[in-house]
Amino acid sequence: MSKLRVRFAPSPTGYLHVGGARTALFNYLLARKEHGTFILRIEDTDVARSTQESVDAILRAMEWLGLSYDEGPFYQSERFDLYRGKIETLLAEGKAYRCYCTVEELDARREAAMKSGGKPRYDGTCRDRTDHPEGAPFVVRFKSPLEGETTFVDRIKGPITFANDELDDLIIQRSDGTPTYNFVVVVDDAEMGLTLVIRGDDHINNTPRQIVMYQGLDYSVPEFAHVPMILGADKTRLSKRHGATSVMAYREMGYLPEAMVNYLVRLGWSHGDQEIFSMEELIEKFSLDHVGRAAGVFNPEKLLWLNAHYIKTGDPVRLGELLKEYLGNIAVDTKGGPEITAVVKTLQERARTMVEMAEGAAFYFKKEVDYDPEAVAKFLTSDKKPIFESLIAGLASCGEWNHDGIAAVFAAVMEENGLKLGKIGPSVRVALVGGTSSPGIYEVLEVLGQAESLRRLRLALPKLA
């Protein structure tokens, strides 16, 4: 049995879509599991729409997701000589022909066919034509078999059969001399030695057309596995109206790559009731046998739940490095502030995204406390002034600046004033962070440090007057 060779072949006409990312992931996982080869090919034959910016966006997204490839990236735009040579061979062998029909003629024939109850397909006018009008524009068409059937056994969907009289004589070279998608895909997949093509099931109708071209070019035909589409909650094809469809948009929204990978693989694949998978586990357990035949429905809430899990259980040092970037995005400078890993530890349980964590962490690093007027009016009242003065005195002389030392100072002040933490806590929180939402007060004081905590409490004193 030949060694597994698979590929991911995006068109660089935009960002990496979540559907494309899942296809890339399935190819990657199977290649790693079976110690095969994962190839990246950039399908940039559409010169007008392909951009280097899109290529870079696709490569960045794959790097972010951790999908490393073994060969490539190969660019179809650099392989036009190979395609032209193959087209010349087909013409010489009588397996392809020049078609001189004009667009107007083709349209008129299609319309007539539909009116008489036929199918709007090419009628083969030029199939056996022997004259070649000099200087007239032409396309090259592949001679598809006129009878019989083309069958393949899809690794996900099972046996699929198409009647050959349903297949058009497909255009393989446009009138400007450029080759078409269905043709170059066949040449590339064969020349790169692919043994299995995993792609979206929107390509199923292309597969019989491509199989007859493999045969016409004397190539061996690879296996195929067509992955179901990803739909929105309303069961229509996933689009921008369902939320972000670009993988890197989720990075900007504060999602972790491991959450995205875990979520995408579960859109259509399962392993018992297990929900959480590391990349190592996925490589070990992934197989096409457990890819479903039905479309996956994209559920943003489930992705958010997974992301919260990975933040909660993540390495605080790594999250700290990421947090600096997200704080930078909201113009918060971390220089001179508290230790970032300690900040992360106070927020891991609460934050569902890195954007949420950055918004929750901003108060630690801002030199000026951003007071919420309503919170000030409600909690920084004059009756709290003596308690604040006692707290400041106690915290100033606190020898062990840690959770227990801080808690002991609060306990002494509360006992002295006959109060519970619920009566004093919200006021201290507003003084430290400016509002009523933050991690635990003792945690905040510990992370801010003794000097900064005292500075903020003293700053609040005038507001208590």
C-alpha positions in Angstrom: 0.0 0.0 0.0 1.5 3.4 -1.0 2.3 5.9 1.7 -0.5 8.5 2.3 -0.1 11.8 0.5 -2.8 14.5 1.1 -3.1 18.2 0.3 -4.8 21.4 1.2 -5.3 23.6 -1.8 -6.9 27.0 -1.0 -7.5 29.8 -3.6 -5.9 33.1 -2.5 -8.9 35.3 -3.2 -9.6 36.2 0.5 -9.0 35.0 4.1 -9.0 31.4 5.3 -12.6 30.5 5.9 -13.5 28.2 8.8 -14.7 25.6 6.3 -11.3 25.6 4.6 -9.5 25.5 7.9 -11.5 22.4 8.9 -10.6 20.7 5.6 -6.9 21.6 6.2 -7.1 20.2 9.7 -8.6 16.9 8.6 -5.8 16.5 6.0 -3.2 17.4 8.6 -4.5 15.1 11.3 -4.7 12.1 8.9 -1.2 12.8 7.5 0.3 13.0 11.0 -1.6 9.9 12.3 -0.5 7.7 9.3 3.0 9.3 9.1 2.1 10.5 5.6 2.9 13.7 3.7 0.8 16.9 4.0 1.2 19.2 1.0 0.1 22.9 0.7 -0.8 24.1 -2.8 -1.9 27.6 -3.6 -4.5 27.5 -6.4 -3.9 31.0 -7.9 -4.9 30.3 -11.6 -7.5 33.1 -11.2 -4.9 35.8 -11.8 -7.4 38.6 -11.6 -8.7 37.7 -8.1 -5.6 36.1 -6.5 -3.5 38.4 -4.3 -0.3 38.1 -2.3 -2.2 39.6 0.7 -4.6 36.6 0.6 -1.7 34.1 0.3 0.0 35.7 3.4 -3.4 35.6 5.3 -3.8 31.9 4.6 -0.2 31.1 5.6 -0.6 33.1 8.9 -3.9 31.3 9.7 -2.3 27.9 9.2 0.6 28.8 11.3 -1.7 30.1 14.0 -3.7 26.9 14.0 -0.4 24.8 14.2 -1.0 23.1 10.8 2.6 22.6 9.5 3.0 21.2 6.0 5.7 18.9 4.7 5.9 20.1 1.1 5.0 23.5 -0.5 3.6 25.9 -0.8 3.4 25.2 -4.5 1.8 27.9 -6.7 -0.2 26.9 -9.7 0.7 30.2 -11.4 4.3 28.9 -11.6 3.2 25.6 -13.3 1.5 26.9 -16.5 4.1 25.2 -18.8 3.3 21.8 -17.3 -0.4 22.4 -17.9 0.1 23.6 -21.5 2.2 20.5 -22.3 -0.5 18.2 -21.0 -3.2 20.0 -23.0 -1.0 19.7 -26.2 -0.7 15.9 -25.5 -4.4 15.5 -25.1 -5.0 17.4 -28.4 -2.4 15.3 -30.2 -4.0 12.1 -28.9 -7.5 13.2 -30.0 -8.7 13.2 -26.3 -9.3 17.0 -26.4 -10.4 19.4 -29.2 -10.5 23.1 -30.1 -14.0 24.6 -29.8 -14.7 27.7 -31.9 -18.3 28.3 -30.7 -19.0 31.9 -29.7 -20.6 32.8 -26.4 -23.7 34.0 -28.3 -24.0 30.6 -30.1 -23.6 28.7 -26.9 -26.2 30.8 -25.1 -28.7 30.3 -28.0 -28.2 26.5 -28.0 -28.6 26.3 -24.2 -31.8 28.3 -24.3 -33.2 26.1 -27.2 -32.2 22.9 -25.3 -34.0 24.1 -22.1 -37.1 25.1 -24.1 -37.3 21.6 -25.6 -36.9 20.0 -22.1 -33.2 19.2 -22.5 -30.2 20.0 -20.3 -28.3 23.3 -20.8 -25.0 21.5 -21.6 -22.6 21.7 -24.5 -23.9 19.8 -27.5 -20.6 18.7 -29.0 -20.8 20.9 -32.1 -16.9 21.1 -32.5 -16.2 17.6 -31.1 -15.4 16.1 -34.5 -14.6 19.2 -36.3 -11.6 19.0 -38.7 -11.3 22.5 -40.0 -9.4 25.1 -37.8 -10.3 28.7 -38.9 -7.1 30.6 -38.9 -6.9 33.4 -36.3 -10.3 32.5 -34.8 -10.5 32.4 -31.0 -11.0 29.0 -29.4 -11.2 27.1 -26.1 -10.0 23.6 -25.6 -12.5 21.0 -24.4 -11.8 17.5 -23.0 -13.7 14.7 -24.7 -15.8 13.1 -22.0 -17.1 9.5 -22.6 -20.6 9.7 -24.1 -21.9 6.4 -22.5 -21.4 4.2 -19.5 -20.9 5.3 -15.9 -18.2 6.7 -13.7 -18.2 5.3 -10.1 -16.0 6.0 -7.1 -16.1 4.9 -3.5 -16.1 8.0 -1.3 -14.3 7.3 2.0 -17.0 9.3 3.8 -20.2 9.0 1.6 -19.7 5.5 0.2 -20.2 4.5 -3.5 -21.2 7.3 -5.8 -22.2 6.8 -9.5 -22.7 9.3 -12.3 -24.0 8.6 -15.8 -21.3 9.7 -18.3 -23.9 11.3 -20.6 -24.4 13.8 -17.8 -20.8 15.0 -18.1 -20.1 18.0 -20.3 -17.1 18.2 -22.6 -15.4 20.4 -20.1 -13.4 23.5 -21.1 -9.8 22.8 -20.0 -8.2 25.9 -21.6 -9.8 29.3 -21.9 -9.6 31.4 -25.1 -6.8 33.5 -23.5 -4.7 30.3 -23.2 -5.0 29.9 -19.4 -6.0 26.4 -18.0 -9.2 25.9 -16.0 -9.6 24.8 -12.4 -10.9 21.2 -12.9 -8.0 20.4 -15.3 -5.1 21.9 -13.3 -6.4 20.2 -10.1 -6.1 16.8 -11.8 -2.6 17.4 -13.2 -1.3 18.7 -9.9 -2.9 16.0 -7.7 -1.5 13.4 -10.0 2.0 14.9 -10.5 2.3 15.5 -6.7 1.5 11.8 -6.1 -1.6 12.3 -4.0 -3.2 9.1 -2.8 -6.3 10.7 -1.1 -8.1 13.9 -1.8 -10.1 15.2 1.2 -12.2 18.2 0.4 -15.6 19.8 0.9 -18.7 17.9 -0.6 -19.4 20.9 -2.8 -16.8 19.3 -5.0 -18.6 16.0 -5.5 -20.1 17.0 -8.9 -16.5 17.8 -10.1 -15.2 14.4 -9.1 -16.5 12.3 -12.1 -15.4 15.0 -14.5 -11.9 14.8 -12.9 -11.8 11.0 -12.8 -12.3 10.8 -16.6 -9.5 13.3 -17.0 -7.1 11.3 -14.8 -7.9 8.3 -17.1 -7.5 10.4 -20.2 -4.0 11.5 -19.0 -3.1 8.0 -18.0 -2.8 8.9 -14.3 -3.8 6.6 -11.5 -6.9 7.9 -9.7 -6.6 8.8 -6.0 -9.2 8.0 -3.4 -11.7 10.7 -2.5 -13.3 11.8 0.8 -15.9 14.5 0.7 -16.4 16.3 4.0 -20.0 17.7 4.7 -20.5 21.5 4.6 -20.6 23.7 7.7 -24.0 25.4 8.1 -25.2 28.3 10.2 -27.9 27.9 12.9 -30.6 28.4 10.3 -29.2 25.4 8.3 -28.0 27.6 5.4 -24.4 27.7 4.2 -22.2 29.5 6.7 -21.8 33.1 5.8 -21.0 36.5 7.4 -24.6 36.9 8.6 -23.9 34.0 11.1 -20.9 35.8 12.5 -17.2 35.8 11.6 -16.2 33.2 8.9 -12.5 34.1 8.8 -10.3 32.1 11.1 -8.1 35.1 11.9 -11.1 37.1 12.9 -11.5 34.7 15.8 -7.9 35.4 16.8 -8.7 39.1 16.9 -11.8 38.3 19.0 -9.5 36.7 21.6 -9.9 33.0 20.8 -7.0 30.6 21.3 -5.9 28.4 18.4 -6.3 25.2 20.5 -10.0 26.1 21.1 -10.5 26.7 17.4 -8.8 23.4 16.4 -10.8 21.5 19.0 -14.1 23.1 17.8 -13.5 22.7 14.1 -12.6 19.0 14.4 -15.8 18.3 16.3 -17.8 19.9 13.5 -18.4 16.6 11.7 -16.1 14.2 13.6 -16.6 12.5 16.9 -14.9 10.1 19.3 -17.5 8.7 21.7 -18.7 11.5 24.0 -15.3 13.2 24.4 -15.5 16.9 23.9 -12.0 18.2 24.8 -9.0 17.0 22.7 -5.4 18.1 22.7 -3.6 18.1 19.3 -1.7 15.0 20.3 -5.0 13.2 21.1 -6.5 14.3 17.8 -3.6 12.9 15.9 -3.9 9.6 17.7 -7.7 9.2 17.5 -8.7 10.9 14.2 -10.1 8.8 11.4 -12.3 9.3 8.4 -14.5 6.4 9.7 -16.0 8.7 12.3 -16.6 11.7 10.0 -20.4 12.1 9.7 -22.2 12.4 6.4 -24.5 15.2 7.6 -23.6 18.9 7.6 -22.1 20.4 10.8 -23.9 23.3 12.3 -21.6 26.1 13.5 -22.5 27.0 17.2 -20.7 30.2 18.4 -21.7 29.4 22.0 -20.0 26.1 22.0 -16.8 27.6 20.6 -17.0 30.3 23.4 -17.4 27.5 26.0 -14.4 25.7 24.7 -12.3 28.9 24.6 -13.2 29.6 28.2 -12.1 26.1 29.1 -8.7 26.5 27.4 -8.2 29.9 29.1 -9.1 28.5 32.5 -6.7 25.5 32.1 -4.0 27.4 30.1 -0.4 28.1 31.1 -0.4 31.6 32.8 3.0 32.4 31.4 1.9 31.8 27.8 -1.4 33.6 28.4 0.5 36.5 29.9 2.5 37.0 26.6 -0.7 36.9 24.7 -2.4 39.3 27.1 0.3 41.9 26.5 -0.7 41.9 22.8 -4.4 42.3 23.5 -3.8 45.1 26.1 -1.7 46.8 23.4 -4.7 46.7 21.1 -6.7 48.8 23.6 -3.7 51.1 24.1 -2.8 49.8 27.6 1.0 49.8 28.3 2.1 47.1 30.7 5.5 48.6 31.4 5.9 49.4 35.1 2.7 47.6 36.0 2.3 44.4 38.1 3.7 41.1 37.0 1.6 39.9 34.0 1.5 36.2 35.0 0.0 37.2 38.4 -2.6 39.3 36.6 -3.5 36.4 34.4 -4.0 34.1 37.4 -6.6 36.5 38.8 -8.6 36.5 35.6 -8.4 33.0 34.2 -11.6 31.8 35.9 -13.6 34.8 34.7 -12.5 35.5 31.1 -14.0 33.7 28.2 -11.8 35.4 25.5 -8.4 37.1 25.6 -10.3 40.4 24.7 -12.4 40.0 27.8 -9.2 39.2 29.8 -7.6 42.4 28.5 -10.6 44.5 29.3 -10.7 43.0 32.8 -6.9 43.5 33.3 -6.7 47.1 32.1 -7.3 48.6 35.5 -4.1 47.0 36.8 -1.9 49.0 34.5 -3.6 52.3 34.2 -1.9 55.0 36.2 -5.2 56.9 36.8 -8.2 55.1 38.2 -11.1 55.3 35.8 -14.0 55.9 38.3 -17.6 54.9 37.4 -19.7 57.9 38.7 -22.6 55.7 39.7 -20.3 53.3 41.7 -18.6 56.3 43.4 -22.0 57.8 44.4 -23.2 54.5 45.8 -20.1 53.1 47.5 -17.6 55.9 48.2 -19.8 57.6 50.9 -18.6 59.7 53.8 -19.5 57.0 56.5 -16.7 54.9 54.9 -14.0 57.4 55.6 -12.9 56.2 59.1 -12.9 52.6 57.8 -10.7 53.5 54.9 -8.3 55.4 57.3 -8.1 52.2 59.5 -7.5 50.0 56.4 -4.8 52.3 55.1 -3.0 52.3 58.4 -3.3 48.5 58.8 -2.2 47.8 55.2 0.7 50.2 55.5 2.1 48.2 58.4 1.3 44.8 56.9 4.6 42.9 57.0 3.5 39.9 54.8 2.0 41.3 51.6 0.2 38.2 50.5 -3.4 36.9 50.6 -3.2 35.8 54.3 -1.5 39.0 55.5 -4.0 41.2 53.7 -7.0 39.1 54.9 -5.7 39.5 58.5 -5.7 43.3 58.2 -9.3 43.3 56.9 -10.4 40.9 59.6 -9.0 43.3 62.3 -10.6 46.4 60.8 -14.0 44.6 60.3 -13.9 43.3 63.9 -13.0 46.8 65.2 -16.0 48.4 63.3 -18.4 45.5 63.7 -18.8 45.0 60.0 -18.8 42.2 57.5 -16.8 42.2 54.2 -20.1 42.8 52.2 -20.3 46.2 53.8 -16.8 47.3 53.1 -15.7 45.2 50.1 -17.6 47.1 47.3 -16.2 50.5 48.5 -12.6 49.2 48.5 -13.1 47.6 45.1 -14.4 51.0 43.6 -11.4 52.7 45.1 -8.9 50.2 43.6 -10.4 49.6 40.2 -13.0 52.4 39.6 -16.0 50.1 39.3 -17.9 47.2 40.9 -16.5 44.3 38.8 -13.0 42.8 39.4 -11.3 39.7 40.8 -11.4 39.1 44.6 -10.3 42.2 46.6 -7.5 40.4 48.4 -6.2 39.1 45.0 -6.3 42.6 43.5 -4.4 44.1 46.5 -1.8 41.3 46.3 -1.2 41.8 42.6 -1.2 45.6 42.6 1.4 45.5 45.4 1.6 47.4 48.7 2.7 50.8 47.4 0.2 51.0 44.4 -2.7 49.7 46.6 -2.1 52.3 49.3 -1.7 55.0 46.6 -5.1 54.1 45.1 -6.8 53.9 48.5 -5.4 57.4 49.5 -6.5 58.8 46.1 -10.1 57.8 47.0 -10.1 59.6 50.4 -11.2 63.0 49.0 -14.2 61.3 47.3 -15.3 60.0 50.7 -15.7 63.5 52.1 
